[in-house]
Amino acid sequence: MKAHVYVTLKRTVLDAQGQTVADALRRMEYKNVTDVRQGKYFLLTIEDGIDPEEARVEIERIAREVLTNPVIEEFTFRTEA
């Protein structure tokens, strides 16, 4: 099983890098982009045969305790067989 974990800054946290990219896109006349948020991506490989619910709980714990700074970041994830 593969787990795709996406970590981004919380909306309440200024994303200077995302803002810089958004400004550059506007200057380059990409007028349809309204916002850019930068983040991190992790691909976790989970042992075959694990119960999907057990895997989900473990992935969420890893993301919350290891991959993110909960003060300024949030995460989402998806799994695939």
N, C-alpha and C positions, 0 to 999 in steps of 0.2 A: 504494500500500500504506500502511496505517496501522499504527503501532506504539504500543501502550498500555503505558507504563512506570510501574510502581508502586514507589515508594521508601518504605521504612519504617525505623524505628530497629531495630537488632538487638535480639533478645530480652534480651540481657545489659545493655542500656542502659535506664535508668529513663526511662519515657515519662510525664512529669508531666502533660502536656496530656491524654493518653489516660486517665490515672488520674483526673483531675478530671472528665472526661466520664463515666467509669464510675461514680464516686461520685454524680454528679448523677442518673444514670439509676436507681441504686438508691434514692435519696431520692424519686424520682418513681414508685417502685414498678414499674419495669421489671425484674422479678426474673429473667428468663431470659438477660440479657446477663451473661456471666461475665468478659469482658475487652474493653478498647478500646485499640487502637493507632492513633495518628494517623500520617499520612504525606503524601506528595506524589504527584501524578499528572501525567504528561506525555503528550501526544499528539503523536507525530512523524509527519509525512507524508513518505514515502519515494518517490523517483522511480519512475514506472512503468517496467516492463520490466527491472528489476534482478533478478538471480538470487536466489531466495529464501534460499539459504544465505549468499550474500554480504551480503544485507540483514541477516540474523540476526547475523552476525559484527559488522557495523558498528553495529547497534543495541546489542548487548551492550557494545561498546567505548565508545560514547557514554554509556551508562548508567553504566558503571564509572568512566570517566575524567572525565565532566563533570557528570552529574546527581546523583551520590551522593558522600558523604564515606565512604570505605571503612572508616574507623576505627569509625564509629558507625552506619552505615546499610547496608542491603542492598536489593536490587531484584529484581523479577520483571518479565517483560514477555510480551505476546502480540501477535501480528500478525494482520491481516485484509487480505484482498485489496482 
